[in-house]
Amino acid sequence: MRIQDLPYPDPGVPDARSGPRFLWWLGRNQLGGQLTALAWGLLHFVSVSALPFCVGLAVQAVVERSGAQLALAGGLMALCCAGNALGDTFLHRAAVTNWITAAARVQQLLARKAAHLGAALTRRVAAGEVVAVSTGDVEKIGWFVEAASRFTAAAVTLVLVCAGLLVYQPALGVVVAVGLPVLALAVLPLLPRATRRADLQREKAGRATELASDTVAGLRVLRGIGGEELFLDRYRRASQDVRHAAVRSARMWSLISAIQVLLPGLLLIAVVWHGVHLARAGRITVGELVTVYSSVMVLTYPLRHFEEIAMAYSFSRPSATRAARVLSLERATDTAGTRAADAPGGDLYDPVTGLLAPAGRLTAVVCGDPDTAGRLAERLGGHPPEPDASVLLGGVPLDELPIDSARAAVLVQDKEPVLLSGSLRDLLDVPRSGGVDAQEALTAAQCGDVLEALAQASLGAEDPMDVRITERGRSLSGGQRQRLALARSLITDPEVLVLDEPTSAVDSHTEARIAEGVRSLRAGRTTVVFTSSPLVLDLADRVVLVHDGEVTAVGAHRELLHSEPRYRAVVTRETDEERAGSAAGRPDPPGDGGGAPRGDRDTPHHALRNREDALRGVLRNDGALRGALEEIEETA
């Protein structure tokens, strides 16, 4: 595989049973690249190791005053230098190719697994760990894959040189043949401790990355409650733990490096001492002594690759273990399906809760628990958390369809949709039916002011559609990101569109216009909206109340508002005291929640409590932020 041929047409099915097995699988799938690097490595190392023989031959030629022998030594030396240059150049090229292609294969596997699992991925693996695996861990894995062939070439060279010295000068060759394996294996007792320290460092670094990811994702909320300092202190402590672990790991590796320098020096002293005595006795020539001495000195270069492979494996094994853990995750249902790929049409029905969304109508779903709403939205999109919980579309279970067909038929927009970096045109370049163009989707989602803001932010772009959006849309406000994500969902024009709180970050007037735009644009299409906004509920064809995991009331918004206390409690944020007062004969809270402003929810008391409820809902959905809320409450 060449770099220009990336990405892989098919990255393959990995052996994710363990980290070492995953590394072995990667190596086997790049056997051609490994053999190429091995061949160039042998040429490079053998050329380097042959130079001492050329030097010894030249020295002996000078001693014997042989011009022909000196010319032969010069020619052999030139040949070795050419082989060294050629082998080193192409070894580096092949090794880097192996590194990049291995990293690319792992990234493709991770991307495929993320698309395969969908929303289930972040429920089973922390987002920070996924980020760590797809960035730093991928580099560590690639390092080991490319170092393996270089190490193999170095090991083969050591064996060849030892055999050559035994034949060339047995008296000194025995010393080298015994000493080199000792040098290569001397660090083995230290490797388990070094590996454990490297594992601890990577574990702490992964935790720090997860904490940083969670902090950045919830920074706006943290600033609102004054909790950013708490999280910064947490990250400072975590980063200091990483630093201490890195220092302890570096100390062990520096000890290994020192041994790799000390022992070859001792071997050189032994060779010189023994060789001088042999030369004095006339058993070897001066040229042979120089040859053996130079060979031992040059062999310290391939010996360094024993240390490198040990470091590469120690750092890549925990990285490969994390990657294998992510790649071993499976969906609760089969993605291949047992039915034809034709997408069905008709009513959408959830047998778990009893929710029915009639075809071609706008159905609003009210849930008192945001977690329940999120799980129900995922299930409606064909992502059941467990088998035998599939929803039915036109009487056909979604988990019996191929996953691509199920996702084409039902699209779910999460409560916190992600905007990828790129231009607005790229953002809206998604699979679509062709029935809705970009302008219609942007208008329905009330993105006019967003386009104006983008045009003002980039004076060089003539068309706002060409303005670049930063990663996750961080340069935009929450309401702007939410509306752009809604436009992206509308432009796909799926058979069934499920929206989870699509207007929670916008003001009341914009929310009313968005509700009208969605209703108009989605006319004749099935749309399910999870919301507690009266402005959206009043425009729905059908309103469903889900309480304690099942449908408890169905009707129109105004009808349910007056007849169903539990519905009114969720929609108007009615407190227990207010419900008790209503039961005792007090008048209902003002405002029926229609298209007018939100009645008692606009009073200062309820506005404050609504913000508090919204904040707590966010914190409940984020494990790290939940801990911050608990600490803040304890401090208060």
C-alpha positions in Angstrom: 0.0 0.0 0.0 1.4 3.4 -1.0 0.5 6.6 0.8 -1.1 8.0 -2.4 -3.5 5.0 -2.5 -5.0 5.9 0.9 -7.6 5.5 2.2 -8.0 1.7 2.1 -10.9 0.5 0.0 -11.5 -1.9 2.9 -9.4 -1.7 6.1 -10.4 -5.3 7.0 -11.8 -6.9 10.1 -9.4 -6.4 13.0 -8.5 -9.0 15.7 -9.6 -6.9 18.7 -9.4 -9.6 21.3 -6.4 -7.9 22.9 -3.8 -5.2 22.3 -1.0 -7.6 21.3 -3.3 -9.5 19.0 -4.3 -6.2 17.3 -0.7 -5.2 16.8 0.0 -8.6 15.3 -3.0 -8.3 13.0 -1.8 -4.9 11.8 1.7 -6.3 11.0 0.3 -9.3 9.1 -1.9 -7.0 7.0 1.1 -4.9 6.0 3.4 -7.9 5.3 4.4 -6.4 1.9 5.5 -3.1 3.4 7.3 -4.9 6.3 9.3 -7.1 3.9 10.2 -4.1 1.8 11.5 -2.2 4.9 13.3 -5.4 6.0 15.1 -5.7 2.7 16.2 -2.0 2.6 17.1 -2.3 6.3 19.4 -5.3 5.7 21.1 -3.4 2.9 21.7 -0.4 5.2 22.9 -2.3 8.3 25.0 -4.8 6.4 26.7 -1.9 4.5 27.4 -0.1 7.8 28.7 -3.3 9.4 30.9 -4.1 6.5 32.8 -0.8 6.7 35.1 -2.1 9.5 36.2 -5.0 7.4 37.1 -2.5 4.6 39.0 -0.4 7.2 40.9 -3.4 8.5 41.8 -4.5 5.0 43.1 -1.0 4.2 45.2 -0.9 7.4 46.7 -4.3 6.7 47.4 -3.2 3.1 49.3 -0.2 4.4 51.3 -2.4 6.8 52.1 -4.8 4.0 52.6 -1.9 1.5 50.3 -3.5 -1.0 48.8 -1.0 -3.5 46.5 -3.5 -5.1 45.0 -4.5 -1.7 44.6 -0.9 -0.8 42.8 -0.2 -4.0 40.5 -3.2 -3.4 39.8 -1.9 0.1 39.0 1.6 -1.3 36.6 0.1 -3.9 34.8 -2.0 -1.2 34.5 1.0 1.0 32.9 3.0 -1.8 30.5 0.2 -2.5 29.6 0.0 1.2 29.0 3.7 1.4 26.8 3.6 -1.7 24.8 0.7 -0.2 24.6 2.6 3.1 23.2 5.7 1.5 20.7 3.8 -0.7 19.6 1.5 2.0 19.2 4.3 4.6 17.2 6.5 2.2 14.7 3.8 1.1 14.5 2.2 4.6 13.3 5.6 6.0 10.8 5.9 3.1 9.5 2.4 3.6 9.3 2.8 7.4 7.5 6.1 7.3 5.1 4.5 4.7 4.4 1.6 7.1 3.8 4.1 10.0 1.4 6.3 8.0 -0.5 3.4 6.4 -0.9 1.6 9.8 -2.1 4.8 11.4 -4.5 5.4 8.5 -5.9 1.8 8.8 -6.5 2.3 12.5 -8.2 5.6 12.0 -10.4 4.1 9.2 -11.4 1.3 11.6 -12.2 3.7 14.3 -14.3 5.9 12.0 -16.1 2.8 10.7 -16.8 1.6 14.2 -18.1 5.1 15.2 -20.5 5.2 12.3 -21.5 1.6 13.0 -22.3 2.2 16.7 -23.8 5.7 16.3 -25.0 7.2 19.5 -24.2 4.0 21.4 -20.5 4.7 21.2 -20.4 7.6 23.6 -22.6 5.8 26.1 -20.1 2.9 26.3 -16.8 4.8 25.9 -16.0 8.2 27.2 -15.6 10.8 24.4 -12.2 11.8 25.7 -11.0 8.2 25.4 -12.2 8.1 21.8 -10.3 11.3 21.1 -7.1 9.9 22.7 -7.3 6.7 20.7 -7.8 8.4 17.4 -5.0 10.9 17.9 -2.0 10.0 20.2 -2.7 6.3 20.4 -2.8 6.0 16.6 0.7 7.5 16.4 2.1 5.1 19.1 0.6 2.1 17.2 2.1 3.3 13.9 5.5 3.7 15.6 5.6 0.0 16.7 4.5 -1.2 13.3 7.2 0.7 11.5 9.9 -0.1 14.1 9.3 -3.8 13.8 10.9 -4.2 10.4 13.9 -2.0 11.3 14.5 -4.1 14.5 14.3 -7.3 12.5 16.9 -6.0 10.1 19.2 -5.0 13.0 18.8 -8.4 14.7 19.6 -10.3 11.5 22.6 -8.0 10.9 24.0 -8.8 14.4 23.7 -12.5 13.7 25.5 -12.1 10.4 28.3 -10.0 11.9 28.9 -12.4 14.8 29.0 -15.3 12.3 31.4 -13.3 10.1 33.7 -12.5 13.0 33.9 -16.1 14.1 35.0 -17.1 10.6 37.3 -14.0 10.1 39.1 -14.1 13.5 37.8 -16.9 15.9 39.9 -15.8 18.8 38.3 -12.4 19.0 35.1 -13.4 17.3 34.2 -15.7 20.3 34.4 -12.7 22.7 32.1 -10.6 20.4 29.7 -13.5 19.8 29.3 -14.0 23.5 29.2 -10.4 24.4 26.6 -9.1 21.9 23.7 -11.3 23.0 24.4 -10.2 26.6 24.3 -6.6 25.5 21.0 -7.2 23.6 19.3 -9.1 26.5 20.7 -7.1 29.4 17.8 -4.7 29.6 15.1 -7.4 29.6 14.8 -7.5 33.4 14.1 -3.8 33.4 11.5 -3.9 30.6 8.5 -5.1 32.8 9.0 -2.2 35.2 9.4 0.3 32.4 6.3 -1.1 30.7 4.2 -0.7 33.9 5.4 2.9 34.3 4.6 3.6 30.6 1.1 2.0 31.1 0.5 4.2 34.1 1.6 7.3 32.2 -0.7 6.6 29.3 -3.6 5.8 31.7 -3.2 9.1 33.5 -2.7 11.0 30.2 -6.0 9.4 28.9 -7.8 10.5 32.0 -6.5 14.1 31.6 -7.6 14.1 28.0 -11.1 12.9 28.9 -11.3 15.6 31.6 -10.1 18.3 29.2 -12.6 17.2 26.6 -15.5 17.3 29.0 -14.4 20.7 30.4 -14.2 22.3 26.9 -17.5 20.8 25.9 -19.2 22.2 29.0 -17.3 25.4 29.3 -20.3 27.7 28.6 -22.3 25.9 31.3 -19.5 26.0 33.7 -19.0 29.7 33.3 -22.7 30.2 33.9 -22.5 28.6 37.3 -19.0 29.7 38.2 -17.6 26.2 38.1 -14.7 26.7 35.6 -12.1 27.2 38.4 -13.2 23.9 39.9 -12.6 22.1 36.7 -9.4 23.9 36.0 -8.1 22.8 39.4 -9.1 19.3 38.5 -7.2 19.5 35.3 -4.2 21.0 37.0 -4.0 18.0 39.4 -4.5 15.6 36.5 -1.8 17.2 34.4 0.6 17.1 37.4 -0.1 13.4 37.9 0.7 12.9 34.2 4.0 14.9 34.6 5.0 12.8 37.6 4.2 9.6 35.9 6.1 10.8 32.7 9.2 11.6 34.8 9.2 8.2 36.5 8.8 6.5 33.2 11.6 8.7 31.7 14.0 7.7 34.5 13.6 4.1 33.8 14.1 4.6 30.1 17.2 6.7 30.8 18.6 3.9 32.9 18.0 1.5 30.0 19.7 3.9 27.6 22.7 4.2 30.0 23.0 0.4 30.1 22.9 0.4 26.3 25.9 2.8 26.4 27.9 1.3 29.3 27.9 -2.4 28.3 29.1 -1.8 24.7 31.9 0.3 26.2 32.9 -2.5 28.5 32.8 -5.0 25.5 35.1 -2.7 23.6 37.6 -2.6 26.5 37.5 -6.4 26.7 38.0 -6.7 22.9 41.0 -4.3 22.9 42.6 -5.8 26.0 42.3 -9.4 24.6 43.2 -8.3 21.1 46.4 -6.5 22.2 47.6 -9.6 24.0 46.8 -11.7 20.8 48.7 -9.2 18.6 51.7 -9.3 20.9 51.7 -13.0 20.7 51.5 -12.8 16.9 48.2 -14.7 16.7 46.4 -11.8 14.9 47.5 -9.0 12.7 47.0 -5.3 13.4 44.5 -5.1 10.6 42.4 -7.9 12.1 42.5 -6.1 15.5 41.3 -2.9 13.9 38.6 -4.8 12.0 37.2 -6.5 15.2 37.4 -3.3 17.2 35.6 -1.2 14.5 33.0 -3.9 14.1 32.1 -3.8 17.8 32.0 -0.1 17.8 29.7 0.1 14.7 27.4 -2.6 16.1 26.3 -0.2 18.9 24.2 1.4 16.1 22.0 -1.6 15.3 21.9 -2.4 19.1 20.1 0.8 19.7 17.1 -0.6 17.8 16.6 -3.2 20.5 16.0 -0.3 22.9 13.7 1.4 20.4 11.5 -1.7 19.8 11.2 -2.2 23.6 10.1 1.4 24.0 7.8 1.2 20.9 6.1 -1.9 22.3 5.8 -0.5 25.8 4.1 2.6 24.6 2.0 1.0 21.8 0.6 -1.9 23.8 -1.7 0.1 26.0 -2.6 2.2 23.0 -3.5 -0.9 21.1 -5.4 -2.2 24.0 -7.5 0.9 24.1 -8.1 0.8 20.4 -9.0 -2.9 20.6 -11.5 -2.1 23.3 -13.3 0.4 21.1 -13.1 -1.8 18.0 -14.5 -4.8 19.9 -17.8 -2.9 20.7 -20.8 -4.2 18.9 -24.3 -3.0 18.4 -27.2 -4.7 20.2 -28.7 -5.6 16.8 -27.3 -6.9 13.6 -26.4 -4.3 11.0 -26.8 -6.5 8.0 -30.5 -7.0 8.5 -32.7 -9.8 7.3 -34.9 -7.9 4.9 -34.3 -6.3 1.5 -32.7 -2.8 1.5 -35.9 -1.1 0.3 -36.9 1.5 2.9 -40.5 1.0 4.1 -43.1 3.8 4.7 -46.0 4.3 7.0 -46.6 4.9 10.7 -43.7 4.9 13.2 -44.5 2.8 16.3 -42.5 2.1 19.4 -43.8 -1.1 21.1 -41.9 -0.3 24.4 -43.7 2.9 25.2 -46.7 2.6 22.9 -45.8 5.8 21.0 -47.4 6.1 17.6 -46.4 8.7 15.0 -48.8 8.7 12.1 -47.3 8.9 8.7 -47.2 12.4 7.1 -48.0 14.2 10.4 -46.2 16.3 12.9 -46.1 14.5 16.3 -44.8 16.2 19.4 -43.6 14.1 22.3 -43.5 15.5 25.9 -41.3 13.7 28.4 -40.7 14.9 32.0 -37.3 13.1 32.1 -34.7 14.3 29.4 -32.8 11.0 29.7 -36.0 9.1 28.8 -36.5 11.4 25.9 -33.0 10.9 24.6 -33.2 7.1 24.9 -36.6 7.1 23.1 -35.3 9.3 20.3 -32.4 6.9 19.8 -34.7 3.9 19.7 -36.9 5.6 17.1 -33.8 6.0 15.0 -33.1 2.3 15.0 -30.5 2.4 17.8 -32.1 0.2 20.4 -29.9 -0.3 23.5 -30.9 -4.0 23.7 -32.3 -6.6 21.3 -36.0 -7.1 20.8 -36.8 -3.4 21.3 -37.0 -2.3 17.7 -39.5 0.3 16.5 -41.7 -0.5 13.6 -41.9 1.6 10.4 -44.9 0.6 8.4 -45.0 -2.6 10.4 -41.4 -3.5 9.6 -38.9 -3.6 12.5 -36.0 -1.2 11.8 -33.4 -3.7 13.1 -34.4 -6.1 10.4 -33.3 -3.6 7.7 -29.7 -3.0 6.7 -28.3 -0.2 8.8 -27.9 2.1 5.8 -31.5 1.7 4.8 -32.8 2.2 8.4 -30.7 5.4 8.7 -31.9 6.7 5.3 -35.5 6.1 6.3 -35.3 7.6 9.9 -33.0 10.5 10.8 -32.5 11.5 14.4 -31.1 14.9 15.3 -29.5 14.7 18.8 -30.1 17.2 21.5 -26.6 18.4 21.1 -25.7 18.0 17.4 -22.1 18.5 16.2 -21.0 20.8 13.5 -17.8 19.7 11.7 -15.3 22.2 10.6 -15.5 23.5 7.0 -17.5 25.9 5.0 -21.3 26.2 5.4 -21.6 24.7 1.9 -19.7 21.6 3.1 -21.8 21.4 6.2 -25.0 21.1 4.1 -23.4 18.7 1.6 -25.1 15.6 3.0 -27.1 12.7 1.5 -30.5 14.1 0.5 -33.6 13.2 -1.3 -33.4 16.3 -3.6 -36.8 17.6 -2.5 -35.5 20.4 -0.3 -32.7 22.8 -1.4 -30.3 24.6 0.9 -32.1 27.9 0.8 -35.4 26.4 1.8 -33.8 24.5 4.7 -32.0 27.6 6.0 -35.1 29.7 5.7 -37.2 27.2 7.6 -34.6 27.0 10.4 -34.4 30.8 10.6 -30.8 31.0 9.7 -30.9 34.4 8.0 -29.1 36.2 10.8 -26.5 33.4 11.0 -25.7 34.0 7.3 -25.3 37.7 8.0 -23.0 37.0 10.9 -20.9 34.6 8.9 -20.6 37.2 6.0 -19.5 39.9 8.4 -16.9 37.6 10.1 -15.2 36.8 6.8 -14.7 39.8 4.5 -12.9 37.8 1.9 -15.8 35.5 1.1 -18.3 36.8 -1.4 -20.9 34.1 -0.5 -21.7 33.3 3.1 -21.9 29.7 2.1 -18.2 29.7 1.6 -17.4 31.0 5.0 -15.5 28.5 7.1 -17.1 27.2 10.3 -14.7 26.4 13.1 -14.5 23.0 14.8 -17.9 22.1 16.5 -19.1 25.6 15.5 -17.4 27.2 18.5 -17.3 30.6 16.9 -21.1 30.6 16.8 -23.6 30.9 19.6 -25.6 28.0 20.9 -28.7 29.1 19.1 -26.9 29.6 15.8 -25.3 26.1 16.0 -28.7 24.6 16.8 -30.4 26.3 13.8 -27.6 25.3 11.4 -27.9 21.7 12.6 -31.6 21.8 12.1 -31.1 23.1 8.5 -28.7 20.3 7.9 -31.4 17.8 9.1 -34.1 19.4 7.0 -32.2 19.4 3.8 -31.8 15.6 4.0 -35.6 15.3 3.7 -35.9 11.8 5.2 -39.1 9.8 5.3 -39.1 10.2 9.1 -37.3 13.0 11.0 -36.9 12.8 14.7 -35.8 16.1 16.5 -34.8 16.1 20.1 -35.3 19.6 21.6 -34.4 21.5 18.3 -35.3 24.9 19.7 -34.1 24.8 23.3 -31.4 27.5 22.7 -33.4 30.1 20.8 -35.7 32.9 22.0 -39.5 32.6 21.9 -40.1 34.7 18.7 -37.5 32.7 16.8 -38.8 29.5 18.2 -42.3 30.3 16.9 -41.0 31.0 13.4 -38.9 27.8 13.4 -42.0 25.8 14.4 -44.0 27.3 11.5 -41.1 26.7 9.1 -40.6 23.1 10.0 -44.3 22.4 9.9 -44.6 24.0 6.4 -41.4 22.4 5.0 -42.2 18.9 6.4 -45.8 18.9 5.2 -46.7 15.4 4.1 -43.6 13.9 5.8 -43.5 12.2 9.2 -41.9 14.4 11.9 -41.5 13.6 15.6 -40.3 16.5 17.9 -39.3 16.0 21.5 -40.1 19.3 23.2 -41.9 20.9 26.1 -42.3 24.3 24.4 -45.9 25.4 24.1 -45.1 27.3 20.9 -44.1 24.1 19.2 -46.7 21.9 20.8 -49.5 24.2 19.7 -48.6 23.6 16.1 -48.3 19.8 16.3 -51.0 17.6 14.7 -50.7 15.2 17.6 -49.2 15.6 21.1 -48.1 12.5 23.1 -47.2 12.5 26.8 -44.7 9.9 27.9 -44.6 9.3 31.6 -42.6 6.6 33.4 -41.6 5.0 30.1 -45.1 4.7 28.5 -47.6 6.8 26.7 -50.2 8.1 29.2 -52.1 10.7 27.2 -52.6 11.7 23.5 -54.4 14.7 22.1 -54.1 18.3 21.1 -51.9 20.7 23.1 -54.7 22.9 24.5 -56.8 19.9 25.3 -54.1 18.2 27.3 -53.1 21.4 29.0 -56.5 21.7 30.7 -57.3 18.0 31.1 -54.0 16.3 32.1 -52.2 17.6 35.2 -49.0 15.7 34.5 -48.8 17.3 31.1 -49.5 20.7 32.4 -46.8 20.2 35.1 -44.1 19.5 32.5 -45.1 22.2 30.0 -45.7 25.0 32.4 -43.0 24.0 35.0 -45.7 23.8 37.6 -44.4 23.2 41.1 -45.9 20.8 43.6 -47.3 23.7 45.6 -49.0 25.1 42.5 -50.5 21.7 41.7 -51.8 21.4 45.2 -53.3 24.9 44.9 -55.0 24.0 41.7 -56.5 20.9 43.2 -57.8 23.0 46.1 -59.7 25.2 43.7 -57.2 27.9 42.8 -57.4 29.2 39.2 -55.2 27.6 36.6 -51.9 29.4 35.8 -52.4 32.2 33.3 -51.7 31.5 29.7 -52.8 28.5 27.8 -49.4 28.0 26.1 -50.6 28.7 22.6 -48.9 30.9 20.1 -48.8 33.8 22.6 -45.9 34.4 24.9 -45.4 31.6 27.6 -47.6 33.0 30.3 -46.4 32.3 33.8 -43.1 30.9 32.5 -42.1 34.5 31.7 -42.3 35.7 35.3 -38.9 36.2 37.0 -39.5 33.3 39.4 -40.3 30.8 36.7 -37.6 32.2 34.3 -35.0 31.6 36.9 -36.3 28.2 37.7 -36.4 27.3 34.0 -32.8 28.2 33.6 -31.9 26.1 36.7 -33.9 23.2 35.4 -32.2 23.4 32.0 -28.8 23.6 33.6 -29.5 20.6 35.8 -30.8 18.7 32.7 -27.4 19.3 31.0 -25.5 18.3 34.1 -27.4 15.1 34.4 -26.4 14.2 30.9 -22.7 14.8 31.5 -20.8 12.6 33.9 -18.0 15.0 34.6 -20.3 18.0 34.9 -22.5 16.1 37.3 -19.6 15.7 39.7 -19.0 19.5 39.4 -22.6 20.2 40.4 -22.3 17.9 43.4 -19.1 19.6 44.6 -20.6 23.1 44.1 -23.7 22.1 46.0 -21.7 20.7 48.8 -19.5 23.8 49.0 -22.7 26.0 49.0 
